[in-house]
Amino acid sequence: MLMAIECSGICGGVALLEEERLVGCVNFTSSTLHSQRLLPSLEWLLARTGRRIQDVRAVGVSKGPGSFTGLRVGMSMAKGIALAQGIPIVGICSLEALALRAAAYTRLKL
């Protein structure tokens, strides 16, 4: 299972994916409280989906552009989980992710 973490802007969140299928996600809006909302959101999501942190095989995290503090919060959590579980961590450019999703949604060729 892949965990994805986004904290680069006002909206933040965490998602779980298995075999390219969304298992669940939690989104929140807070320009200054990512550090208070991210971990409880992950805990709720794991409980809601019946998954465990040990089920995560890789962590993807937004690397910006975006809020410096928000990025640090997301990257710190991602790095902590990856180090504790001995799993890979991948930085993802927020703008590239948006462009790829928009292209898939509109069927544009990039």
MODELLER restraints for C-alpha pairs under 7 A, 6 or more apart:
rsr = mdl.restraints
at = mdl.atoms
rsr.add(forms.Gaussian(group=physical.xy_distance, feature=features.Distance(at['CA:1:A'], at['CA:16:A']), mean=6.74, stdev=0.5))
rsr.add(forms.Gaussian(group=physical.xy_distance, feature=features.Distance(at['CA:1:A'], at['CA:17:A']), mean=5.63, stdev=0.5))
rsr.add(forms.Gaussian(group=physical.xy_distance, feature=features.Distance(at['CA:1:A'], at['CA:18:A']), mean=4.74, stdev=0.5))
rsr.add(forms.Gaussian(group=physical.xy_distance, feature=features.Distance(at['CA:1:A'], at['CA:55:A']), mean=6.12, stdev=0.5))
rsr.add(forms.Gaussian(group=physical.xy_distance, feature=features.Distance(at['CA:1:A'], at['CA:56:A']), mean=4.79, stdev=0.5))
rsr.add(forms.Gaussian(group=physical.xy_distance, feature=features.Distance(at['CA:1:A'], at['CA:57:A']), mean=5.39, stdev=0.5))
rsr.add(forms.Gaussian(group=physical.xy_distance, feature=features.Distance(at['CA:2:A'], at['CA:16:A']), mean=5.69, stdev=0.5))
rsr.add(forms.Gaussian(group=physical.xy_distance, feature=features.Distance(at['CA:2:A'], at['CA:17:A']), mean=5.09, stdev=0.5))
rsr.add(forms.Gaussian(group=physical.xy_distance, feature=features.Distance(at['CA:2:A'], at['CA:18:A']), mean=6.40, stdev=0.5))
rsr.add(forms.Gaussian(group=physical.xy_distance, feature=features.Distance(at['CA:2:A'], at['CA:56:A']), mean=5.68, stdev=0.5))
rsr.add(forms.Gaussian(group=physical.xy_distance, feature=features.Distance(at['CA:2:A'], at['CA:57:A']), mean=5.91, stdev=0.5))
rsr.add(forms.Gaussian(group=physical.xy_distance, feature=features.Distance(at['CA:2:A'], at['CA:58:A']), mean=5.10, stdev=0.5))
rsr.add(forms.Gaussian(group=physical.xy_distance, feature=features.Distance(at['CA:2:A'], at['CA:59:A']), mean=5.83, stdev=0.5))
rsr.add(forms.Gaussian(group=physical.xy_distance, feature=features.Distance(at['CA:3:A'], at['CA:15:A']), mean=5.70, stdev=0.5))
rsr.add(forms.Gaussian(group=physical.xy_distance, feature=features.Distance(at['CA:3:A'], at['CA:16:A']), mean=4.69, stdev=0.5))
rsr.add(forms.Gaussian(group=physical.xy_distance, feature=features.Distance(at['CA:3:A'], at['CA:17:A']), mean=6.48, stdev=0.5))
rsr.add(forms.Gaussian(group=physical.xy_distance, feature=features.Distance(at['CA:3:A'], at['CA:56:A']), mean=6.42, stdev=0.5))
rsr.add(forms.Gaussian(group=physical.xy_distance, feature=features.Distance(at['CA:3:A'], at['CA:58:A']), mean=6.41, stdev=0.5))
rsr.add(forms.Gaussian(group=physical.xy_distance, feature=features.Distance(at['CA:3:A'], at['CA:59:A']), mean=4.82, stdev=0.5))
rsr.add(forms.Gaussian(group=physical.xy_distance, feature=features.Distance(at['CA:3:A'], at['CA:60:A']), mean=6.10, stdev=0.5))
rsr.add(forms.Gaussian(group=physical.xy_distance, feature=features.Distance(at['CA:4:A'], at['CA:14:A']), mean=5.53, stdev=0.5))
rsr.add(forms.Gaussian(group=physical.xy_distance, feature=features.Distance(at['CA:4:A'], at['CA:15:A']), mean=5.07, stdev=0.5))
rsr.add(forms.Gaussian(group=physical.xy_distance, feature=features.Distance(at['CA:4:A'], at['CA:16:A']), mean=6.39, stdev=0.5))
rsr.add(forms.Gaussian(group=physical.xy_distance, feature=features.Distance(at['CA:4:A'], at['CA:59:A']), mean=5.87, stdev=0.5))
rsr.add(forms.Gaussian(group=physical.xy_distance, feature=features.Distance(at['CA:4:A'], at['CA:60:A']), mean=4.62, stdev=0.5))
rsr.add(forms.Gaussian(group=physical.xy_distance, feature=features.Distance(at['CA:4:A'], at['CA:61:A']), mean=5.70, stdev=0.5))
rsr.add(forms.Gaussian(group=physical.xy_distance, feature=features.Distance(at['CA:5:A'], at['CA:13:A']), mean=5.99, stdev=0.5))
rsr.add(forms.Gaussian(group=physical.xy_distance, feature=features.Distance(at['CA:5:A'], at['CA:14:A']), mean=4.59, stdev=0.5))
rsr.add(forms.Gaussian(group=physical.xy_distance, feature=features.Distance(at['CA:5:A'], at['CA:15:A']), mean=6.68, stdev=0.5))
rsr.add(forms.Gaussian(group=physical.xy_distance, feature=features.Distance(at['CA:5:A'], at['CA:60:A']), mean=6.23, stdev=0.5))
rsr.add(forms.Gaussian(group=physical.xy_distance, feature=features.Distance(at['CA:5:A'], at['CA:61:A']), mean=4.69, stdev=0.5))
rsr.add(forms.Gaussian(group=physical.xy_distance, feature=features.Distance(at['CA:5:A'], at['CA:62:A']), mean=6.38, stdev=0.5))
rsr.add(forms.Gaussian(group=physical.xy_distance, feature=features.Distance(at['CA:5:A'], at['CA:74:A']), mean=6.25, stdev=0.5))
rsr.add(forms.Gaussian(group=physical.xy_distance, feature=features.Distance(at['CA:6:A'], at['CA:12:A']), mean=5.13, stdev=0.5))
rsr.add(forms.Gaussian(group=physical.xy_distance, feature=features.Distance(at['CA:6:A'], at['CA:13:A']), mean=5.24, stdev=0.5))
rsr.add(forms.Gaussian(group=physical.xy_distance, feature=features.Distance(at['CA:6:A'], at['CA:14:A']), mean=6.30, stdev=0.5))
rsr.add(forms.Gaussian(group=physical.xy_distance, feature=features.Distance(at['CA:6:A'], at['CA:61:A']), mean=6.08, stdev=0.5))
rsr.add(forms.Gaussian(group=physical.xy_distance, feature=features.Distance(at['CA:6:A'], at['CA:62:A']), mean=5.23, stdev=0.5))
rsr.add(forms.Gaussian(group=physical.xy_distance, feature=features.Distance(at['CA:6:A'], at['CA:74:A']), mean=6.51, stdev=0.5))
rsr.add(forms.Gaussian(group=physical.xy_distance, feature=features.Distance(at['CA:7:A'], at['CA:13:A']), mean=6.66, stdev=0.5))
rsr.add(forms.Gaussian(group=physical.xy_distance, feature=features.Distance(at['CA:7:A'], at['CA:34:A']), mean=6.82, stdev=0.5))
rsr.add(forms.Gaussian(group=physical.xy_distance, feature=features.Distance(at['CA:7:A'], at['CA:62:A']), mean=6.76, stdev=0.5))
rsr.add(forms.Gaussian(group=physical.xy_distance, feature=features.Distance(at['CA:7:A'], at['CA:70:A']), mean=4.99, stdev=0.5))
rsr.add(forms.Gaussian(group=physical.xy_distance, feature=features.Distance(at['CA:7:A'], at['CA:71:A']), mean=5.60, stdev=0.5))
rsr.add(forms.Gaussian(group=physical.xy_distance, feature=features.Distance(at['CA:7:A'], at['CA:74:A']), mean=5.44, stdev=0.5))
rsr.add(forms.Gaussian(group=physical.xy_distance, feature=features.Distance(at['CA:8:A'], at['CA:62:A']), mean=6.48, stdev=0.5))
rsr.add(forms.Gaussian(group=physical.xy_distance, feature=features.Distance(at['CA:8:A'], at['CA:64:A']), mean=5.68, stdev=0.5))
rsr.add(forms.Gaussian(group=physical.xy_distance, feature=features.Distance(at['CA:8:A'], at['CA:65:A']), mean=6.72, stdev=0.5))
rsr.add(forms.Gaussian(group=physical.xy_distance, feature=features.Distance(at['CA:8:A'], at['CA:66:A']), mean=4.42, stdev=0.5))
rsr.add(forms.Gaussian(group=physical.xy_distance, feature=features.Distance(at['CA:8:A'], at['CA:67:A']), mean=5.26, stdev=0.5))
rsr.add(forms.Gaussian(group=physical.xy_distance, feature=features.Distance(at['CA:8:A'], at['CA:70:A']), mean=5.37, stdev=0.5))
rsr.add(forms.Gaussian(group=physical.xy_distance, feature=features.Distance(at['CA:8:A'], at['CA:71:A']), mean=5.20, stdev=0.5))
rsr.add(forms.Gaussian(group=physical.xy_distance, feature=features.Distance(at['CA:9:A'], at['CA:66:A']), mean=5.59, stdev=0.5))
rsr.add(forms.Gaussian(group=physical.xy_distance, feature=features.Distance(at['CA:9:A'], at['CA:67:A']), mean=5.80, stdev=0.5))
rsr.add(forms.Gaussian(group=physical.xy_distance, feature=features.Distance(at['CA:9:A'], at['CA:70:A']), mean=6.89, stdev=0.5))
rsr.add(forms.Gaussian(group=physical.xy_distance, feature=features.Distance(at['CA:10:A'], at['CA:29:A']), mean=5.70, stdev=0.5))
rsr.add(forms.Gaussian(group=physical.xy_distance, feature=features.Distance(at['CA:10:A'], at['CA:30:A']), mean=5.38, stdev=0.5))
rsr.add(forms.Gaussian(group=physical.xy_distance, feature=features.Distance(at['CA:10:A'], at['CA:31:A']), mean=4.50, stdev=0.5))
rsr.add(forms.Gaussian(group=physical.xy_distance, feature=features.Distance(at['CA:11:A'], at['CA:27:A']), mean=6.89, stdev=0.5))
rsr.add(forms.Gaussian(group=physical.xy_distance, feature=features.Distance(at['CA:11:A'], at['CA:28:A']), mean=5.63, stdev=0.5))
rsr.add(forms.Gaussian(group=physical.xy_distance, feature=features.Distance(at['CA:11:A'], at['CA:29:A']), mean=4.38, stdev=0.5))
rsr.add(forms.Gaussian(group=physical.xy_distance, feature=features.Distance(at['CA:11:A'], at['CA:30:A']), mean=6.28, stdev=0.5))
rsr.add(forms.Gaussian(group=physical.xy_distance, feature=features.Distance(at['CA:12:A'], at['CA:27:A']), mean=5.72, stdev=0.5))
rsr.add(forms.Gaussian(group=physical.xy_distance, feature=features.Distance(at['CA:12:A'], at['CA:28:A']), mean=5.32, stdev=0.5))
rsr.add(forms.Gaussian(group=physical.xy_distance, feature=features.Distance(at['CA:12:A'], at['CA:29:A']), mean=6.24, stdev=0.5))
rsr.add(forms.Gaussian(group=physical.xy_distance, feature=features.Distance(at['CA:12:A'], at['CA:34:A']), mean=6.96, stdev=0.5))
rsr.add(forms.Gaussian(group=physical.xy_distance, feature=features.Distance(at['CA:13:A'], at['CA:26:A']), mean=5.36, stdev=0.5))
rsr.add(forms.Gaussian(group=physical.xy_distance, feature=features.Distance(at['CA:13:A'], at['CA:27:A']), mean=4.23, stdev=0.5))
rsr.add(forms.Gaussian(group=physical.xy_distance, feature=features.Distance(at['CA:13:A'], at['CA:28:A']), mean=5.90, stdev=0.5))
rsr.add(forms.Gaussian(group=physical.xy_distance, feature=features.Distance(at['CA:13:A'], at['CA:38:A']), mean=6.80, stdev=0.5))
rsr.add(forms.Gaussian(group=physical.xy_distance, feature=features.Distance(at['CA:14:A'], at['CA:25:A']), mean=5.66, stdev=0.5))
rsr.add(forms.Gaussian(group=physical.xy_distance, feature=features.Distance(at['CA:14:A'], at['CA:26:A']), mean=5.53, stdev=0.5))
rsr.add(forms.Gaussian(group=physical.xy_distance, feature=features.Distance(at['CA:14:A'], at['CA:27:A']), mean=6.75, stdev=0.5))
rsr.add(forms.Gaussian(group=physical.xy_distance, feature=features.Distance(at['CA:14:A'], at['CA:42:A']), mean=6.37, stdev=0.5))
rsr.add(forms.Gaussian(group=physical.xy_distance, feature=features.Distance(at['CA:15:A'], at['CA:24:A']), mean=5.74, stdev=0.5))
rsr.add(forms.Gaussian(group=physical.xy_distance, feature=features.Distance(at['CA:15:A'], at['CA:25:A']), mean=4.05, stdev=0.5))
rsr.add(forms.Gaussian(group=physical.xy_distance, feature=features.Distance(at['CA:15:A'], at['CA:26:A']), mean=6.44, stdev=0.5))
rsr.add(forms.Gaussian(group=physical.xy_distance, feature=features.Distance(at['CA:16:A'], at['CA:22:A']), mean=6.16, stdev=0.5))
rsr.add(forms.Gaussian(group=physical.xy_distance, feature=features.Distance(at['CA:16:A'], at['CA:23:A']), mean=5.34, stdev=0.5))
rsr.add(forms.Gaussian(group=physical.xy_distance, feature=features.Distance(at['CA:16:A'], at['CA:24:A']), mean=5.51, stdev=0.5))
rsr.add(forms.Gaussian(group=physical.xy_distance, feature=features.Distance(at['CA:16:A'], at['CA:25:A']), mean=6.31, stdev=0.5))
rsr.add(forms.Gaussian(group=physical.xy_distance, feature=features.Distance(at['CA:17:A'], at['CA:23:A']), mean=5.18, stdev=0.5))
rsr.add(forms.Gaussian(group=physical.xy_distance, feature=features.Distance(at['CA:24:A'], at['CA:45:A']), mean=6.86, stdev=0.5))
rsr.add(forms.Gaussian(group=physical.xy_distance, feature=features.Distance(at['CA:24:A'], at['CA:49:A']), mean=6.90, stdev=0.5))
rsr.add(forms.Gaussian(group=physical.xy_distance, feature=features.Distance(at['CA:25:A'], at['CA:45:A']), mean=6.71, stdev=0.5))
rsr.add(forms.Gaussian(group=physical.xy_distance, feature=features.Distance(at['CA:26:A'], at['CA:41:A']), mean=6.23, stdev=0.5))
rsr.add(forms.Gaussian(group=physical.xy_distance, feature=features.Distance(at['CA:26:A'], at['CA:45:A']), mean=6.71, stdev=0.5))
rsr.add(forms.Gaussian(group=physical.xy_distance, feature=features.Distance(at['CA:34:A'], at['CA:70:A']), mean=6.34, stdev=0.5))
rsr.add(forms.Gaussian(group=physical.xy_distance, feature=features.Distance(at['CA:34:A'], at['CA:73:A']), mean=6.88, stdev=0.5))
rsr.add(forms.Gaussian(group=physical.xy_distance, feature=features.Distance(at['CA:35:A'], at['CA:73:A']), mean=5.86, stdev=0.5))
rsr.add(forms.Gaussian(group=physical.xy_distance, feature=features.Distance(at['CA:46:A'], at['CA:52:A']), mean=5.93, stdev=0.5))
rsr.add(forms.Gaussian(group=physical.xy_distance, feature=features.Distance(at['CA:54:A'], at['CA:85:A']), mean=6.92, stdev=0.5))
rsr.add(forms.Gaussian(group=physical.xy_distance, feature=features.Distance(at['CA:57:A'], at['CA:87:A']), mean=5.82, stdev=0.5))
rsr.add(forms.Gaussian(group=physical.xy_distance, feature=features.Distance(at['CA:58:A'], at['CA:87:A']), mean=5.44, stdev=0.5))
rsr.add(forms.Gaussian(group=physical.xy_distance, feature=features.Distance(at['CA:58:A'], at['CA:88:A']), mean=5.05, stdev=0.5))
rsr.add(forms.Gaussian(group=physical.xy_distance, feature=features.Distance(at['CA:58:A'], at['CA:89:A']), mean=5.87, stdev=0.5))
rsr.add(forms.Gaussian(group=physical.xy_distance, feature=features.Distance(at['CA:59:A'], at['CA:78:A']), mean=6.26, stdev=0.5))
rsr.add(forms.Gaussian(group=physical.xy_distance, feature=features.Distance(at['CA:59:A'], at['CA:82:A']), mean=6.65, stdev=0.5))
rsr.add(forms.Gaussian(group=physical.xy_distance, feature=features.Distance(at['CA:59:A'], at['CA:88:A']), mean=6.43, stdev=0.5))
rsr.add(forms.Gaussian(group=physical.xy_distance, feature=features.Distance(at['CA:59:A'], at['CA:89:A']), mean=4.74, stdev=0.5))
rsr.add(forms.Gaussian(group=physical.xy_distance, feature=features.Distance(at['CA:59:A'], at['CA:90:A']), mean=6.24, stdev=0.5))
rsr.add(forms.Gaussian(group=physical.xy_distance, feature=features.Distance(at['CA:60:A'], at['CA:89:A']), mean=5.80, stdev=0.5))
rsr.add(forms.Gaussian(group=physical.xy_distance, feature=features.Distance(at['CA:60:A'], at['CA:90:A']), mean=4.73, stdev=0.5))
rsr.add(forms.Gaussian(group=physical.xy_distance, feature=features.Distance(at['CA:60:A'], at['CA:91:A']), mean=5.89, stdev=0.5))
rsr.add(forms.Gaussian(group=physical.xy_distance, feature=features.Distance(at['CA:60:A'], at['CA:92:A']), mean=6.61, stdev=0.5))
rsr.add(forms.Gaussian(group=physical.xy_distance, feature=features.Distance(at['CA:61:A'], at['CA:74:A']), mean=6.67, stdev=0.5))
rsr.add(forms.Gaussian(group=physical.xy_distance, feature=features.Distance(at['CA:61:A'], at['CA:75:A']), mean=6.36, stdev=0.5))
rsr.add(forms.Gaussian(group=physical.xy_distance, feature=features.Distance(at['CA:61:A'], at['CA:78:A']), mean=6.55, stdev=0.5))
rsr.add(forms.Gaussian(group=physical.xy_distance, feature=features.Distance(at['CA:61:A'], at['CA:90:A']), mean=6.30, stdev=0.5))
rsr.add(forms.Gaussian(group=physical.xy_distance, feature=features.Distance(at['CA:61:A'], at['CA:91:A']), mean=5.12, stdev=0.5))
rsr.add(forms.Gaussian(group=physical.xy_distance, feature=features.Distance(at['CA:61:A'], at['CA:92:A']), mean=5.83, stdev=0.5))
rsr.add(forms.Gaussian(group=physical.xy_distance, feature=features.Distance(at['CA:62:A'], at['CA:91:A']), mean=5.80, stdev=0.5))
rsr.add(forms.Gaussian(group=physical.xy_distance, feature=features.Distance(at['CA:62:A'], at['CA:92:A']), mean=4.84, stdev=0.5))
rsr.add(forms.Gaussian(group=physical.xy_distance, feature=features.Distance(at['CA:62:A'], at['CA:93:A']), mean=5.88, stdev=0.5))
rsr.add(forms.Gaussian(group=physical.xy_distance, feature=features.Distance(at['CA:62:A'], at['CA:94:A']), mean=5.78, stdev=0.5))
rsr.add(forms.Gaussian(group=physical.xy_distance, feature=features.Distance(at['CA:63:A'], at['CA:71:A']), mean=6.43, stdev=0.5))
rsr.add(forms.Gaussian(group=physical.xy_distance, feature=features.Distance(at['CA:63:A'], at['CA:91:A']), mean=5.41, stdev=0.5))
rsr.add(forms.Gaussian(group=physical.xy_distance, feature=features.Distance(at['CA:63:A'], at['CA:92:A']), mean=5.50, stdev=0.5))
rsr.add(forms.Gaussian(group=physical.xy_distance, feature=features.Distance(at['CA:63:A'], at['CA:93:A']), mean=5.37, stdev=0.5))
rsr.add(forms.Gaussian(group=physical.xy_distance, feature=features.Distance(at['CA:63:A'], at['CA:94:A']), mean=6.78, stdev=0.5))
rsr.add(forms.Gaussian(group=physical.xy_distance, feature=features.Distance(at['CA:64:A'], at['CA:71:A']), mean=6.77, stdev=0.5))
rsr.add(forms.Gaussian(group=physical.xy_distance, feature=features.Distance(at['CA:64:A'], at['CA:93:A']), mean=5.51, stdev=0.5))
rsr.add(forms.Gaussian(group=physical.xy_distance, feature=features.Distance(at['CA:64:A'], at['CA:94:A']), mean=5.42, stdev=0.5))
rsr.add(forms.Gaussian(group=physical.xy_distance, feature=features.Distance(at['CA:65:A'], at['CA:94:A']), mean=6.48, stdev=0.5))
rsr.add(forms.Gaussian(group=physical.xy_distance, feature=features.Distance(at['CA:79:A'], at['CA:89:A']), mean=6.95, stdev=0.5))
rsr.add(forms.Gaussian(group=physical.xy_distance, feature=features.Distance(at['CA:82:A'], at['CA:88:A']), mean=6.03, stdev=0.5))
rsr.add(forms.Gaussian(group=physical.xy_distance, feature=features.Distance(at['CA:82:A'], at['CA:89:A']), mean=6.07, stdev=0.5))
rsr.add(forms.Gaussian(group=physical.xy_distance, feature=features.Distance(at['CA:103:A'], at['CA:109:A']), mean=6.66, stdev=0.5))
